[in-house]
Amino acid sequence: MSVPFTLFTKFPAIQSMGQYFKIVNLTKKQFIDIGGLGENNKFSGLGSGLNGVVLGRLIASPGQWRNAPGLLKLYGDPEEHDVYVGMWAGDRIVVPGDYDEPKNYSLFPSTYVPEENLYFHVSDNPEYEDITDKVIV
């Protein structure tokens, strides 16, 4: 059975370029530009590849790693490194897209303007640190 071409023209959003995403820590005012990791920063790329590994390690609670110096050397020591495993554990993390409506967020940072898209807000706001390069060193 053939599918009529008109089936696809009824859904113009499917034919669009797609929405881009960033991983944002509202608590520490930091963000990761997924595209800056050299990865697909659209919805289909969220959580896969390096960005998923990075986010998982940032939000993991390392527990008793103080007793495992080899792991601290491999994954970062809070006393010696800017980026380390668990540094985002317990923080408010959101993944805004460039098409998002401002009303989509219930966890607004204090510097956030309600009419502004959070995806662009973090890039344009000097209070937010882009740690993309730090997580891939």
ABEGO torsion letter per residue (X at the ends): XBBBAAAAAABAAAABAEBBBBBBBAAAGBBBBAAAAGBBABAAABGBEAAAAAAAAAABBAEAAAABAAAAAAAEBAAABABBBGAABGBBBBBBBAABBAAABABBBAABBAABBAAAAAAABAABBBAAAAAAX
